[in-house]
């Protein structure tokens, strides 16, 4: 059981490192000045009342361009934010805790995001070409 937990922790750590590296490389390669100012601000998702931003909105991104996301828990219960196929997992966020991550994919597609503790908190990430 201990070995399984250690393996899961290692996988999560490697996933965070990979996403961080992709985010950094994307910023270096796409640094074209003021035209990227809005894209670098990213997206804010607030977990509150068993929903992200009140309605679990679709998240749109472009293939090959990392999208910065900040998840903030404004609820009195814990939440997490997971996108299995894009290796995003915030772990549990306590009240007023936040987590910054990035969505990055070279391939277009639709991916599900969700909170593992609350089945109603789910939506789609749509990566366009």
ChimeraX commands (.cxc) that place a marker at each C-alpha (Angstrom):
marker #1 position 0.00,0.00,0.00 radius 0.5
marker #1 position 2.85,2.35,0.88 radius 0.5
marker #1 position 4.58,1.58,-2.42 radius 0.5
marker #1 position 1.40,2.37,-4.37 radius 0.5
marker #1 position 1.05,5.71,-2.61 radius 0.5
marker #1 position 4.70,6.55,-3.36 radius 0.5
marker #1 position 4.20,5.63,-7.03 radius 0.5
marker #1 position 1.12,7.87,-7.26 radius 0.5
marker #1 position 3.00,10.77,-5.65 radius 0.5
marker #1 position 5.88,10.28,-8.12 radius 0.5
marker #1 position 3.49,10.25,-11.10 radius 0.5
marker #1 position 1.78,13.45,-9.92 radius 0.5
marker #1 position 5.14,15.17,-9.36 radius 0.5
marker #1 position 6.38,14.17,-12.82 radius 0.5
marker #1 position 3.11,15.40,-14.37 radius 0.5
marker #1 position 3.47,18.81,-12.71 radius 0.5
marker #1 position 7.08,19.07,-13.83 radius 0.5
marker #1 position 6.13,18.16,-17.42 radius 0.5
marker #1 position 3.30,20.70,-17.60 radius 0.5
marker #1 position 5.56,23.36,-16.08 radius 0.5
marker #1 position 8.28,22.63,-18.63 radius 0.5
marker #1 position 5.78,22.78,-21.50 radius 0.5
marker #1 position 4.44,26.08,-20.16 radius 0.5
marker #1 position 7.95,27.56,-19.97 radius 0.5
marker #1 position 8.94,26.37,-23.45 radius 0.5
marker #1 position 5.66,27.66,-24.87 radius 0.5
marker #1 position 6.26,31.08,-23.35 radius 0.5
marker #1 position 9.80,31.23,-24.75 radius 0.5
marker #1 position 8.75,30.16,-28.23 radius 0.5
marker #1 position 5.65,32.38,-28.38 radius 0.5
marker #1 position 7.09,35.51,-26.81 radius 0.5
marker #1 position 6.17,38.04,-29.46 radius 0.5
marker #1 position 5.54,41.03,-27.20 radius 0.5
marker #1 position 2.25,42.77,-26.49 radius 0.5
marker #1 position 0.12,40.48,-28.66 radius 0.5
marker #1 position 0.55,37.70,-26.04 radius 0.5
marker #1 position -0.37,39.91,-23.08 radius 0.5
marker #1 position -3.97,38.68,-22.85 radius 0.5
marker #1 position -3.07,35.02,-23.41 radius 0.5
marker #1 position -0.48,35.11,-20.60 radius 0.5
marker #1 position -3.14,36.22,-18.13 radius 0.5
marker #1 position -4.93,32.91,-18.61 radius 0.5
marker #1 position -8.19,31.76,-17.07 radius 0.5
marker #1 position -9.52,31.92,-13.51 radius 0.5
marker #1 position -11.75,29.06,-12.32 radius 0.5
marker #1 position -13.50,29.56,-8.98 radius 0.5
marker #1 position -14.76,26.43,-7.21 radius 0.5
marker #1 position -17.85,27.41,-5.24 radius 0.5
marker #1 position -21.32,25.97,-4.60 radius 0.5
marker #1 position -20.36,22.69,-6.29 radius 0.5
marker #1 position -19.49,24.32,-9.63 radius 0.5
marker #1 position -16.56,25.92,-11.38 radius 0.5
marker #1 position -17.43,29.54,-12.22 radius 0.5
marker #1 position -21.07,28.83,-11.44 radius 0.5
marker #1 position -21.73,26.83,-14.59 radius 0.5
marker #1 position -18.76,24.51,-15.30 radius 0.5
marker #1 position -17.94,26.36,-18.54 radius 0.5
marker #1 position -16.26,24.87,-21.58 radius 0.5
marker #1 position -12.59,25.83,-21.64 radius 0.5
marker #1 position -11.18,26.67,-25.08 radius 0.5
marker #1 position -7.50,26.50,-25.98 radius 0.5
marker #1 position -5.40,26.18,-29.12 radius 0.5
marker #1 position -3.21,23.20,-29.91 radius 0.5
marker #1 position 0.44,23.92,-29.21 radius 0.5
marker #1 position -0.34,27.01,-27.09 radius 0.5
marker #1 position -0.35,26.44,-23.31 radius 0.5
marker #1 position -3.28,28.03,-21.48 radius 0.5
marker #1 position -2.57,29.18,-17.92 radius 0.5
marker #1 position -5.34,28.32,-15.46 radius 0.5
marker #1 position -5.67,29.42,-11.85 radius 0.5
marker #1 position -8.10,27.37,-9.77 radius 0.5
marker #1 position -9.30,28.99,-6.52 radius 0.5
marker #1 position -11.45,27.26,-3.90 radius 0.5
marker #1 position -13.96,29.76,-2.49 radius 0.5
marker #1 position -16.12,27.01,-0.99 radius 0.5
marker #1 position -16.24,25.69,2.57 radius 0.5
marker #1 position -15.42,22.15,1.37 radius 0.5
marker #1 position -12.38,20.77,-0.45 radius 0.5
marker #1 position -12.25,20.56,-4.24 radius 0.5
marker #1 position -9.77,19.43,-6.84 radius 0.5
marker #1 position -9.48,19.97,-10.60 radius 0.5
marker #1 position -8.51,17.04,-12.80 radius 0.5
marker #1 position -8.06,16.49,-16.53 radius 0.5
marker #1 position -6.90,12.89,-16.79 radius 0.5
marker #1 position -5.86,12.84,-20.45 radius 0.5
marker #1 position -3.87,16.10,-20.12 radius 0.5
marker #1 position -2.16,15.05,-16.85 radius 0.5
marker #1 position -3.61,17.91,-14.79 radius 0.5
marker #1 position -4.39,17.29,-11.11 radius 0.5
marker #1 position -4.41,20.02,-8.47 radius 0.5
marker #1 position -4.77,17.64,-5.51 radius 0.5
marker #1 position -7.26,18.76,-2.87 radius 0.5
marker #1 position -7.63,22.51,-2.40 radius 0.5
marker #1 position -8.80,23.83,0.97 radius 0.5
marker #1 position -10.92,26.96,1.38 radius 0.5
marker #1 position -9.14,30.04,-0.10 radius 0.5
marker #1 position -6.33,27.87,-1.47 radius 0.5
marker #1 position -5.38,28.29,-5.13 radius 0.5
marker #1 position -3.36,26.37,-7.69 radius 0.5
marker #1 position -1.82,27.54,-10.95 radius 0.5
marker #1 position -1.35,25.10,-13.81 radius 0.5
marker #1 position -1.45,25.02,-17.59 radius 0.5
marker #1 position -3.34,23.10,-20.22 radius 0.5
marker #1 position -1.11,22.05,-23.08 radius 0.5
marker #1 position -1.72,19.71,-25.98 radius 0.5
marker #1 position -0.26,19.48,-29.47 radius 0.5
marker #1 position -3.34,17.60,-30.66 radius 0.5
marker #1 position -6.87,18.97,-31.04 radius 0.5
marker #1 position -9.60,17.21,-29.11 radius 0.5
marker #1 position -12.17,17.40,-26.32 radius 0.5
marker #1 position -11.21,16.39,-22.79 radius 0.5
marker #1 position -13.25,16.16,-19.60 radius 0.5
marker #1 position -12.34,18.13,-16.48 radius 0.5
marker #1 position -13.89,17.37,-13.11 radius 0.5
marker #1 position -13.70,17.51,-9.32 radius 0.5
marker #1 position -13.20,14.00,-7.97 radius 0.5
marker #1 position -15.18,14.81,-4.82 radius 0.5
marker #1 position -18.26,16.30,-6.49 radius 0.5
marker #1 position -19.66,14.54,-9.60 radius 0.5
marker #1 position -21.69,17.60,-10.66 radius 0.5
marker #1 position -18.48,19.62,-11.11 radius 0.5
marker #1 position -17.44,18.67,-14.62 radius 0.5
marker #1 position -17.02,20.25,-18.01 radius 0.5
marker #1 position -15.05,20.13,-21.25 radius 0.5
marker #1 position -11.70,21.37,-22.42 radius 0.5
marker #1 position -11.82,21.92,-26.17 radius 0.5
marker #1 position -8.45,22.11,-27.91 radius 0.5
marker #1 position -8.81,23.53,-31.43 radius 0.5
marker #1 position -6.23,23.35,-34.23 radius 0.5
marker link #1:1,2 radius 0.2
marker link #1:2,3 radius 0.2
marker link #1:3,4 radius 0.2
marker link #1:4,5 radius 0.2
marker link #1:5,6 radius 0.2
marker link #1:6,7 radius 0.2
marker link #1:7,8 radius 0.2
marker link #1:8,9 radius 0.2
marker link #1:9,10 radius 0.2
marker link #1:10,11 radius 0.2
marker link #1:11,12 radius 0.2
marker link #1:12,13 radius 0.2
marker link #1:13,14 radius 0.2
marker link #1:14,15 radius 0.2
marker link #1:15,16 radius 0.2
marker link #1:16,17 radius 0.2
marker link #1:17,18 radius 0.2
marker link #1:18,19 radius 0.2
marker link #1:19,20 radius 0.2
marker link #1:20,21 radius 0.2
marker link #1:21,22 radius 0.2
marker link #1:22,23 radius 0.2
marker link #1:23,24 radius 0.2
marker link #1:24,25 radius 0.2
marker link #1:25,26 radius 0.2
marker link #1:26,27 radius 0.2
marker link #1:27,28 radius 0.2
marker link #1:28,29 radius 0.2
marker link #1:29,30 radius 0.2
marker link #1:30,31 radius 0.2
marker link #1:31,32 radius 0.2
marker link #1:32,33 radius 0.2
marker link #1:33,34 radius 0.2
marker link #1:34,35 radius 0.2
marker link #1:35,36 radius 0.2
marker link #1:36,37 radius 0.2
marker link #1:37,38 radius 0.2
marker link #1:38,39 radius 0.2
marker link #1:39,40 radius 0.2
marker link #1:40,41 radius 0.2
marker link #1:41,42 radius 0.2
marker link #1:42,43 radius 0.2
marker link #1:43,44 radius 0.2
marker link #1:44,45 radius 0.2
marker link #1:45,46 radius 0.2
marker link #1:46,47 radius 0.2
marker link #1:47,48 radius 0.2
marker link #1:48,49 radius 0.2
marker link #1:49,50 radius 0.2
marker link #1:50,51 radius 0.2
marker link #1:51,52 radius 0.2
marker link #1:52,53 radius 0.2
marker link #1:53,54 radius 0.2
marker link #1:54,55 radius 0.2
marker link #1:55,56 radius 0.2
marker link #1:56,57 radius 0.2
marker link #1:57,58 radius 0.2
marker link #1:58,59 radius 0.2
marker link #1:59,60 radius 0.2
marker link #1:60,61 radius 0.2
marker link #1:61,62 radius 0.2
marker link #1:62,63 radius 0.2
marker link #1:63,64 radius 0.2
marker link #1:64,65 radius 0.2
marker link #1:65,66 radius 0.2
marker link #1:66,67 radius 0.2
marker link #1:67,68 radius 0.2
marker link #1:68,69 radius 0.2
marker link #1:69,70 radius 0.2
marker link #1:70,71 radius 0.2
marker link #1:71,72 radius 0.2
marker link #1:72,73 radius 0.2
marker link #1:73,74 radius 0.2
marker link #1:74,75 radius 0.2
marker link #1:75,76 radius 0.2
marker link #1:76,77 radius 0.2
marker link #1:77,78 radius 0.2
marker link #1:78,79 radius 0.2
marker link #1:79,80 radius 0.2
marker link #1:80,81 radius 0.2
marker link #1:81,82 radius 0.2
marker link #1:82,83 radius 0.2
marker link #1:83,84 radius 0.2
marker link #1:84,85 radius 0.2
marker link #1:85,86 radius 0.2
marker link #1:86,87 radius 0.2
marker link #1:87,88 radius 0.2
marker link #1:88,89 radius 0.2
marker link #1:89,90 radius 0.2
marker link #1:90,91 radius 0.2
marker link #1:91,92 radius 0.2
marker link #1:92,93 radius 0.2
marker link #1:93,94 radius 0.2
marker link #1:94,95 radius 0.2
marker link #1:95,96 radius 0.2
marker link #1:96,97 radius 0.2
marker link #1:97,98 radius 0.2
marker link #1:98,99 radius 0.2
marker link #1:99,100 radius 0.2
marker link #1:100,101 radius 0.2
marker link #1:101,102 radius 0.2
marker link #1:102,103 radius 0.2
marker link #1:103,104 radius 0.2
marker link #1:104,105 radius 0.2
marker link #1:105,106 radius 0.2
marker link #1:106,107 radius 0.2
marker link #1:107,108 radius 0.2
marker link #1:108,109 radius 0.2
marker link #1:109,110 radius 0.2
marker link #1:110,111 radius 0.2
marker link #1:111,112 radius 0.2
marker link #1:112,113 radius 0.2
marker link #1:113,114 radius 0.2
marker link #1:114,115 radius 0.2
marker link #1:115,116 radius 0.2
marker link #1:116,117 radius 0.2
marker link #1:117,118 radius 0.2
marker link #1:118,119 radius 0.2
marker link #1:119,120 radius 0.2
marker link #1:120,121 radius 0.2
marker link #1:121,122 radius 0.2
marker link #1:122,123 radius 0.2
marker link #1:123,124 radius 0.2
marker link #1:124,125 radius 0.2
marker link #1:125,126 radius 0.2
marker link #1:126,127 radius 0.2
marker link #1:127,128 radius 0.2
marker link #1:128,129 radius 0.2
view
